[in-house]
Amino acid sequence: MEPITSVLLILCVIALAVTQIPTDIRYKQLSRRSTLTGLFAVCGVMVADSFVSQSLGNLTIAILGCSVVLAIYVSLNRLAPHALGFGDVLLVVPLSLALSYTSMSSLAYWQMLAAISGSIHATIVRLRCGDRTIPFGPHLLLAAIAVLIVSV
């Protein structure tokens, strides 16, 4: 993978974060249009890199990694739709593609970081105001940015 590809993937995720985090914090809802735009941008970067490198290896691995993460999130959404919204399910698609394209192991670090930060946030919110819900999108996005930056 070209170094410019890593930078472009980071920029795609940062742009997604800039548009999604304020919306999710304020309304506890993610924009599908923004998520789809981010998905197309990430896919464009991955396809262009695969074309330049003349290899489909990373692209295939990214699709497999994304499929596993998506299956887990769809299952969680079906089991407890009040706990994990469908916007979060859609958001993991471009994020897991970008992360697994750089390194499959980054998916585990991303999920751990998002889960830990989300748990800390939920505990604080629960203790301070008794609220039982938090926006999880910011945790997914910021964890993805952190893992992508560290993996470069």
Backbone as a chain_set.jsonl record, in Angstrom:
{"seq": "MEPITSVLLILCVIALAVTQIPTDIRYKQLSRRSTLTGLFAVCGVMVADSFVSQSLGNLTIAILGCSVVLAIYVSLNRLAPHALGFGDVLLVVPLSLALSYTSMSSLAYWQMLAAISGSIHATIVRLRCGDRTIPFGPHLLLAAIAVLIVSV", "coords": {"N": [[0.839, -1.173, 0.0], [0.521, 2.178, -0.836], [2.068, 5.066, 0.736], [0.646, 7.439, 0.471], [-1.907, 6.529, 0.249], [-2.601, 5.716, 2.843], [-2.659, 8.219, 4.108], [-4.735, 9.442, 2.681], [-6.882, 7.782, 3.395], [-7.012, 8.311, 6.136], [-7.708, 11.025, 6.009], [-10.227, 10.81, 4.815], [-11.675, 9.538, 6.874], [-11.413, 11.44, 8.893], [-12.817, 13.579, 7.722], [-15.345, 12.425, 7.69], [-15.743, 12.199, 10.434], [-15.801, 14.907, 11.185], [-18.197, 15.727, 10.066], [-20.06, 13.979, 11.201], [-19.808, 13.685, 14.045], [-20.694, 16.106, 15.481], [-23.446, 16.035, 14.82], [-24.292, 13.553, 15.834], [-23.796, 13.87, 18.565], [-25.47, 16.011, 19.212], [-28.099, 15.315, 18.255], [-28.276, 12.612, 18.653], [-28.184, 10.954, 16.451], [-27.111, 9.731, 13.311], [-26.007, 10.936, 10.123], [-27.133, 9.528, 7.203], [-26.503, 10.22, 4.596], [-24.009, 11.447, 4.85], [-22.526, 9.279, 5.817], [-22.69, 7.512, 3.627], [-21.401, 9.049, 1.682], [-18.84, 9.115, 2.812], [-18.308, 6.381, 2.647], [-18.189, 5.985, -0.16], [-15.97, 7.585, -0.707], [-13.897, 6.287, 0.731], [-13.956, 3.784, -0.54], [-13.257, 4.599, -3.118], [-10.592, 5.46, -2.742], [-9.412, 3.028, -1.978], [-9.87, 1.386, -4.245], [-8.492, 2.834, -6.208], [-5.872, 2.647, -5.192], [-5.52, -0.125, -5.332], [-5.616, -0.44, -8.079], [-3.339, 1.005, -8.881], [-1.308, -0.427, -7.549], [-1.695, -2.826, -8.706], [-2.831, -5.071, -7.506], [-5.122, -7.116, -5.85], [-5.162, -8.002, -3.298], [-5.128, -6.558, -0.737], [-7.576, -5.276, -0.99], [-9.398, -7.388, -1.084], [-8.994, -8.499, 1.468], [-9.835, -6.317, 3.001], [-12.561, -6.203, 2.38], [-13.412, -8.663, 3.408], [-12.804, -8.3, 6.156], [-14.471, -6.116, 6.741], [-16.935, -7.322, 6.278], [-17.127, -9.167, 8.385], [-17.141, -7.472, 10.657], [-19.423, -5.962, 10.067], [-21.409, -7.956, 10.117], [-21.395, -8.629, 12.827], [-22.225, -6.188, 14.0], [-24.751, -5.84, 12.802], [-26.059, -8.027, 13.91], [-25.977, -7.316, 16.646], [-27.549, -5.008, 16.536], [-29.999, -6.109, 15.772], [-30.557, -7.746, 17.958], [-30.679, -5.924, 20.096], [-32.031, -3.232, 19.404], [-32.489, -0.79, 20.66], [-30.168, -0.302, 21.992], [-28.06, -0.159, 20.18], [-27.951, 1.755, 17.438], [-29.155, 1.837, 13.992], [-27.756, 3.628, 12.471], [-25.192, 3.565, 13.534], [-24.513, 1.004, 12.758], [-24.39, 1.318, 9.98], [-22.31, 3.171, 9.894], [-20.026, 1.728, 10.627], [-19.242, 0.463, 8.322], [-17.706, 2.08, 6.285], [-15.629, 2.723, 8.035], [-14.57, 0.259, 8.975], [-13.731, -0.787, 6.549], [-11.688, 1.026, 5.799], [-9.896, 0.678, 7.948], [-9.306, -2.127, 7.902], [-8.162, -2.263, 5.432], [-5.726, -1.098, 5.785], [-4.582, -2.656, 7.849], [-5.407, -5.78, 9.077], [-5.347, -6.436, 11.769], [-5.797, -4.02, 12.985], [-8.505, -3.713, 13.224], [-9.334, -5.029, 15.576], [-8.033, -3.507, 17.568], [-9.289, -1.06, 17.134], [-12.001, -1.652, 17.764], [-11.724, -2.355, 20.466], [-10.755, 0.058, 21.574], [-12.883, 1.839, 20.966], [-14.968, 0.596, 22.379], [-14.021, 0.689, 25.034], [-13.709, 3.489, 25.473], [-16.36, 4.267, 25.022], [-17.648, 2.885, 27.083], [-16.575, 4.095, 29.372], [-17.518, 6.71, 28.972], [-20.31, 6.205, 29.033], [-20.602, 5.32, 31.664], [-19.89, 7.595, 33.14], [-21.876, 9.417, 32.267], [-24.136, 8.082, 33.159], [-23.76, 8.12, 35.946], [-23.687, 10.857, 36.464], [-26.063, 12.067, 35.339], [-27.991, 10.114, 35.161], [-28.8, 9.189, 32.728], [-29.337, 6.692, 30.244], [-28.345, 6.31, 27.713], [-25.88, 6.904, 25.191], [-24.277, 8.728, 22.539], [-22.779, 6.644, 20.236], [-21.368, 6.848, 17.904], [-19.321, 8.962, 17.836], [-17.328, 7.711, 19.365], [-16.68, 5.472, 17.831], [-15.69, 6.774, 15.537], [-13.551, 8.472, 16.479], [-11.886, 6.568, 17.647], [-11.242, 5.094, 15.359], [-9.797, 7.004, 13.877], [-7.609, 7.41, 15.608], [-6.431, 4.818, 15.628], [-5.837, 4.497, 12.911], [-3.961, 6.57, 12.539], [-1.898, 5.781, 14.28], [-1.214, 3.368, 13.093], [0.029, 4.097, 10.766]], "CA": [[0.0, 0.0, 0.0], [1.264, 3.44, -0.947], [1.896, 5.943, 1.901], [-0.406, 8.426, 0.192], [-3.188, 5.859, 0.491], [-2.866, 5.822, 4.285], [-3.014, 9.612, 4.392], [-6.068, 9.684, 2.116], [-7.869, 7.085, 4.219], [-7.133, 9.096, 7.37], [-8.465, 12.236, 5.681], [-11.632, 10.406, 4.612], [-12.282, 9.272, 8.183], [-11.487, 12.73, 9.583], [-13.94, 14.31, 7.127], [-16.548, 11.772, 8.193], [-15.866, 12.575, 11.842], [-16.173, 16.326, 11.273], [-19.617, 15.874, 9.731], [-20.936, 13.103, 11.969], [-19.728, 13.818, 15.503], [-21.626, 17.104, 16.03], [-24.824, 15.577, 14.621], [-24.592, 12.456, 16.752], [-23.821, 14.402, 19.93], [-26.635, 16.89, 19.397], [-29.388, 14.676, 17.987], [-28.138, 11.158, 18.824], [-28.542, 10.375, 15.16], [-26.066, 9.908, 12.306], [-26.489, 11.251, 8.781], [-26.869, 8.464, 6.228], [-25.854, 10.833, 3.433], [-22.592, 11.613, 5.195], [-21.921, 7.949, 5.89], [-22.554, 6.987, 2.264], [-20.343, 9.828, 1.029], [-17.595, 8.588, 3.355], [-18.116, 5.046, 2.085], [-17.729, 6.129, -1.54], [-14.608, 8.131, -0.686], [-12.987, 5.218, 1.164], [-13.9, 2.794, -1.632], [-12.494, 5.199, -4.214], [-9.172, 5.411, -2.386], [-8.971, 1.63, -1.997], [-9.862, 0.897, -5.634], [-7.386, 3.51, -6.902], [-4.626, 2.045, -4.727], [-5.449, -1.476, -5.901], [-5.305, -0.279, -9.497], [-1.94, 1.433, -8.987], [-0.427, -1.512, -7.105], [-2.053, -3.993, -9.521], [-3.042, -6.186, -6.59], [-6.429, -7.105, -5.189], [-4.998, -8.633, -1.988], [-5.605, -5.696, 0.348], [-8.995, -5.008, -1.214], [-10.117, -8.603, -0.676], [-8.906, -8.571, 2.932], [-10.676, -5.252, 3.547], [-13.965, -6.603, 2.229], [-13.658, -9.726, 4.389], [-12.812, -7.686, 7.486], [-15.692, -5.316, 6.834], [-18.077, -8.247, 6.356], [-17.181, -9.719, 9.738], [-17.569, -6.4, 11.566], [-20.81, -5.634, 9.741], [-22.264, -9.048, 10.612], [-21.487, -8.489, 14.283], [-23.031, -5.01, 14.314], [-26.143, -6.114, 12.413], [-26.582, -8.932, 14.941], [-26.201, -6.529, 17.86], [-28.685, -4.132, 16.275], [-31.217, -6.941, 15.761], [-30.804, -8.231, 19.313], [-30.996, -4.793, 20.984], [-32.044, -2.008, 18.585], [-32.46, 0.386, 21.527], [-28.804, -0.135, 22.492], [-27.161, 0.166, 19.069], [-28.784, 2.208, 16.338], [-28.785, 1.42, 12.647], [-26.751, 4.573, 11.985], [-23.894, 3.026, 13.944], [-24.268, -0.165, 11.897], [-23.938, 1.831, 8.684], [-21.043, 3.882, 10.067], [-18.883, 0.823, 10.722], [-18.828, -0.028, 7.005], [-16.506, 2.765, 5.774], [-14.541, 2.689, 9.014], [-13.924, -1.059, 8.968], [-13.029, -0.927, 5.265], [-10.44, 1.801, 5.868], [-8.982, 0.064, 8.91], [-8.831, -3.445, 7.467], [-7.319, -2.082, 4.25], [-4.363, -0.809, 6.253], [-4.109, -3.813, 8.599], [-6.536, -6.511, 9.651], [-5.269, -6.386, 13.236], [-6.274, -2.727, 13.466], [-9.93, -3.826, 13.551], [-9.462, -5.399, 16.988], [-7.652, -2.342, 18.365], [-10.351, -0.067, 16.945], [-13.175, -2.052, 18.532], [-11.395, -2.257, 21.892], [-10.668, 1.471, 21.94], [-14.236, 2.398, 20.921], [-15.749, 0.01, 23.475], [-13.525, 1.207, 26.316], [-14.071, 4.909, 25.611], [-17.814, 4.32, 25.14], [-18.013, 2.414, 28.424], [-16.222, 5.163, 30.318], [-18.476, 7.785, 28.724], [-21.627, 5.775, 29.514], [-20.559, 5.279, 33.131], [-19.901, 8.985, 33.623], [-23.204, 9.978, 31.99], [-25.089, 7.399, 34.043], [-23.559, 8.594, 37.314], [-23.961, 12.3, 36.567], [-27.443, 12.466, 35.037], [-28.914, 8.991, 35.14], [-29.175, 8.834, 31.354], [-28.898, 5.34, 29.891], [-27.865, 6.237, 26.329], [-24.837, 7.822, 24.731], [-23.996, 8.569, 21.111], [-21.607, 5.77, 20.084], [-20.659, 7.229, 16.681], [-18.056, 9.645, 18.094], [-16.331, 6.756, 19.866], [-16.236, 4.702, 16.663], [-14.919, 7.641, 14.647], [-12.284, 8.897, 17.085], [-11.039, 5.378, 17.778], [-10.748, 4.765, 14.021], [-8.759, 7.985, 13.547], [-6.431, 7.114, 16.429], [-5.793, 3.573, 15.177], [-5.25, 4.742, 11.581], [-2.759, 7.394, 12.686], [-0.846, 4.959, 14.897], [-0.799, 2.288, 12.169], [0.823, 4.653, 9.666]], "C": [[0.889, 1.244, 0.0], [1.039, 4.303, 0.3], [0.786, 6.982, 1.698], [-1.78, 7.833, 0.444], [-3.562, 5.942, 1.963], [-3.32, 7.226, 4.651], [-4.423, 9.912, 3.874], [-7.156, 8.987, 2.922], [-8.088, 7.817, 5.546], [-7.965, 10.344, 7.112], [-9.945, 11.937, 5.442], [-12.336, 10.209, 5.944], [-12.39, 10.562, 8.996], [-12.658, 13.552, 9.037], [-15.273, 13.731, 7.6], [-16.799, 12.155, 9.647], [-16.341, 14.016, 12.0], [-17.663, 16.513, 10.984], [-20.527, 15.094, 10.672], [-20.939, 13.363, 13.479], [-20.683, 14.888, 16.044], [-23.095, 16.673, 15.92], [-25.189, 14.498, 15.625], [-24.654, 12.948, 18.2], [-25.101, 15.202, 20.163], [-27.963, 16.152, 19.287], [-29.418, 13.174, 18.275], [-28.626, 10.424, 17.575], [-27.421, 10.693, 14.173], [-26.694, 10.155, 10.941], [-26.128, 10.126, 7.815], [-26.162, 9.016, 5.003], [-24.364, 10.995, 3.669], [-21.877, 10.268, 5.229], [-21.706, 7.372, 4.501], [-21.486, 7.741, 1.482], [-18.971, 9.347, 1.501], [-17.28, 7.206, 2.801], [-17.599, 5.124, 0.654], [-16.302, 6.659, -1.603], [-13.591, 7.052, -0.312], [-12.838, 4.17, 0.058], [-13.092, 3.323, -2.814], [-11.003, 5.148, -3.967], [-8.645, 3.985, -2.483], [-8.88, 1.092, -3.422], [-8.711, 1.53, -6.411], [-6.044, 2.912, -6.486], [-4.449, 0.64, -5.291], [-5.095, -1.438, -7.381], [-3.833, 0.08, -9.693], [-0.999, 0.288, -8.616], [-0.654, -2.799, -7.894], [-2.189, -5.251, -8.663], [-4.408, -6.03, -5.925], [-6.364, -7.685, -3.775], [-5.562, -7.804, -0.851], [-7.1, -5.425, 0.233], [-9.84, -6.198, -0.76], [-10.133, -8.732, 0.84], [-9.814, -7.523, 3.572], [-12.154, -5.621, 3.47], [-14.314, -7.707, 3.228], [-13.741, -9.171, 5.813], [-14.079, -6.881, 7.732], [-16.909, -6.221, 6.997], [-18.233, -8.82, 7.756], [-17.701, -8.669, 10.722], [-19.04, -6.062, 11.323], [-21.77, -6.706, 10.256], [-22.455, -8.953, 12.124], [-22.397, -7.322, 14.653], [-24.495, -5.187, 13.916], [-26.789, -7.025, 13.454], [-26.882, -8.172, 16.232], [-27.409, -5.611, 17.703], [-29.989, -4.911, 16.304], [-31.576, -7.42, 17.164], [-31.259, -7.109, 20.254], [-30.984, -3.485, 20.199], [-32.03, -0.723, 19.416], [-31.043, 0.686, 22.028], [-27.817, 0.278, 21.405], [-28.018, 0.508, 17.861], [-28.268, 1.757, 14.977], [-27.772, 2.374, 12.016], [-25.345, 4.128, 12.34], [-23.514, 1.819, 13.099], [-23.751, 0.294, 10.535], [-22.565, 2.488, 8.788], [-19.847, 2.944, 10.109], [-18.415, 0.334, 9.354], [-17.625, 0.75, 6.464], [-15.331, 2.712, 6.741], [-13.813, 1.345, 8.997], [-13.214, -1.326, 7.65], [-11.676, -0.217, 5.314], [-9.43, 1.136, 6.793], [-8.438, -1.267, 8.426], [-8.003, -3.346, 6.189], [-5.88, -1.793, 4.662], [-3.769, -2.006, 6.987], [-5.307, -4.493, 9.25], [-6.525, -6.456, 11.178], [-5.779, -5.06, 13.798], [-7.765, -2.759, 13.8], [-10.135, -4.133, 15.032], [-9.11, -4.213, 17.891], [-8.727, -1.264, 18.308], [-11.565, -0.404, 17.812], [-12.92, -1.958, 20.03], [-11.388, -0.803, 22.355], [-12.053, 2.12, 21.965], [-15.076, 1.878, 22.085], [-15.318, 0.563, 24.834], [-13.924, 2.663, 26.504], [-15.583, 5.073, 25.745], [-18.287, 3.895, 26.522], [-17.717, 3.466, 29.489], [-17.215, 6.312, 30.196], [-19.851, 7.428, 29.301], [-21.68, 5.754, 31.034], [-20.638, 6.68, 33.712], [-21.285, 9.605, 33.439], [-24.235, 9.372, 32.931], [-24.976, 7.924, 35.473], [-23.955, 10.061, 37.477], [-25.426, 12.648, 36.373], [-28.434, 11.323, 34.977], [-29.351, 8.558, 33.75], [-28.592, 7.476, 30.993], [-28.35, 5.23, 28.47], [-26.78, 7.273, 26.075], [-24.749, 7.684, 23.216], [-22.705, 7.763, 20.946], [-20.786, 6.135, 18.848], [-19.35, 7.963, 16.927], [-16.96, 8.707, 18.587], [-15.787, 5.896, 18.719], [-15.311, 5.537, 15.777], [-13.565, 8.025, 15.239], [-11.336, 7.726, 17.293], [-10.447, 4.986, 16.429], [-9.618, 5.722, 13.613], [-7.489, 7.661, 14.311], [-5.702, 5.878, 15.925], [-5.165, 3.775, 13.797], [-3.967, 5.555, 11.689], [-1.615, 6.58, 13.272], [-0.338, 3.9, 13.925], [-0.002, 2.795, 10.976], [2.213, 4.769, 10.118]], "O": [[1.87, 1.334, 0.739], [-0.053, 4.284, 0.869], [0.084, 7.35, 2.64], [-2.713, 8.548, 0.809], [-4.717, 6.21, 2.295], [-4.264, 7.396, 5.422], [-5.212, 10.564, 4.558], [-8.239, 9.542, 3.11], [-9.219, 7.926, 6.02], [-8.835, 10.685, 7.913], [-10.811, 12.723, 5.825], [-13.467, 10.662, 6.125], [-13.369, 10.751, 9.717], [-13.406, 14.152, 9.808], [-16.215, 14.473, 7.875], [-17.939, 12.404, 10.041], [-17.183, 14.308, 12.849], [-18.313, 17.363, 11.592], [-21.659, 15.512, 10.914], [-21.988, 13.266, 14.115], [-21.424, 14.608, 16.987], [-23.888, 16.924, 16.828], [-26.276, 14.525, 16.202], [-25.489, 12.48, 18.974], [-25.736, 15.071, 21.209], [-28.851, 16.336, 20.119], [-30.465, 12.537, 18.154], [-29.358, 9.437, 17.638], [-26.853, 11.785, 14.195], [-27.774, 9.648, 10.641], [-24.952, 9.811, 7.633], [-25.306, 8.343, 4.429], [-23.553, 10.713, 2.787], [-20.759, 10.135, 4.73], [-20.651, 6.801, 4.225], [-20.745, 7.139, 0.704], [-18.051, 9.19, 0.698], [-16.124, 6.894, 2.518], [-16.669, 4.403, 0.292], [-15.516, 6.235, -2.45], [-12.552, 6.919, -0.958], [-11.73, 3.725, -0.241], [-12.333, 2.58, -3.435], [-10.23, 4.83, -4.871], [-7.556, 3.757, -3.011], [-7.913, 0.412, -3.766], [-8.031, 0.852, -7.182], [-5.174, 2.694, -7.329], [-3.346, 0.261, -5.684], [-4.365, -2.297, -7.876], [-3.163, -0.473, -10.564], [0.0, 0.062, -9.299], [0.113, -3.753, -7.761], [-1.735, -6.334, -9.032], [-4.786, -4.94, -5.496], [-7.396, -7.843, -3.124], [-6.388, -8.291, -0.079], [-7.805, -5.353, 1.24], [-10.878, -6.021, -0.123], [-11.169, -9.041, 1.43], [-10.484, -7.801, 4.566], [-12.907, -5.369, 4.411], [-15.39, -7.688, 3.825], [-14.637, -9.529, 6.577], [-14.681, -6.958, 8.803], [-17.813, -5.913, 7.774], [-19.351, -8.945, 8.256], [-18.595, -8.947, 11.521], [-19.808, -5.897, 12.271], [-22.836, -6.38, 10.777], [-23.554, -9.174, 12.632], [-23.25, -7.458, 15.529], [-25.387, -4.725, 14.628], [-27.94, -6.814, 13.834], [-27.934, -8.371, 16.839], [-28.2, -5.457, 18.633], [-30.991, -4.411, 16.818], [-32.752, -7.494, 17.519], [-32.121, -7.32, 21.107], [-30.035, -2.708, 20.309], [-31.604, 0.322, 18.925], [-30.758, 1.81, 22.441], [-26.848, 0.986, 21.679], [-28.724, -0.347, 17.327], [-27.115, 1.354, 14.828], [-27.015, 1.979, 11.128], [-24.416, 4.291, 11.55], [-22.345, 1.629, 12.762], [-22.794, -0.269, 10.003], [-21.749, 2.375, 7.873], [-18.758, 3.319, 9.673], [-17.295, -0.163, 9.237], [-16.593, 0.133, 6.2], [-14.175, 2.663, 6.321], [-12.583, 1.302, 9.004], [-12.197, -2.02, 7.628], [-10.652, -0.779, 4.924], [-8.247, 1.04, 6.463], [-7.237, -1.517, 8.525], [-7.221, -4.249, 5.891], [-4.935, -2.191, 3.98], [-2.602, -2.345, 6.787], [-6.122, -3.839, 9.9], [-7.583, -6.433, 11.806], [-6.153, -4.99, 14.969], [-8.242, -1.928, 14.572], [-11.016, -3.555, 15.669], [-9.811, -3.946, 18.867], [-9.037, -0.633, 19.318], [-12.092, 0.461, 18.511], [-13.794, -1.53, 20.784], [-11.948, -0.475, 23.401], [-12.363, 2.874, 22.888], [-15.816, 2.641, 22.706], [-16.158, 0.869, 25.681], [-14.421, 3.039, 27.566], [-16.044, 5.928, 26.501], [-19.222, 4.48, 27.069], [-18.521, 3.692, 30.394], [-17.699, 6.828, 31.204], [-20.478, 8.246, 29.974], [-22.691, 6.129, 31.627], [-21.373, 6.92, 34.67], [-21.806, 10.245, 34.352], [-25.107, 10.076, 33.44], [-25.99, 8.147, 36.135], [-24.495, 10.454, 38.512], [-25.984, 13.431, 37.141], [-29.622, 11.558, 34.758], [-30.182, 7.66, 33.61], [-27.474, 7.15, 31.394], [-27.929, 4.148, 28.064], [-26.767, 8.356, 26.659], [-25.104, 6.642, 22.666], [-21.657, 8.156, 21.459], [-19.616, 5.762, 18.76], [-18.346, 7.634, 16.295], [-15.789, 8.893, 18.257], [-14.588, 5.627, 18.647], [-14.273, 5.055, 15.325], [-12.542, 7.913, 14.564], [-10.123, 7.869, 17.135], [-9.284, 4.589, 16.354], [-8.603, 5.289, 13.068], [-6.405, 7.638, 13.729], [-4.477, 5.89, 15.807], [-4.071, 3.273, 13.542], [-2.988, 5.261, 11.003], [-0.481, 6.682, 12.805], [0.848, 3.572, 13.935], [0.585, 1.996, 10.246], [3.074, 5.215, 9.36]]}, "num_chains": 1, "name": "protein.A"}
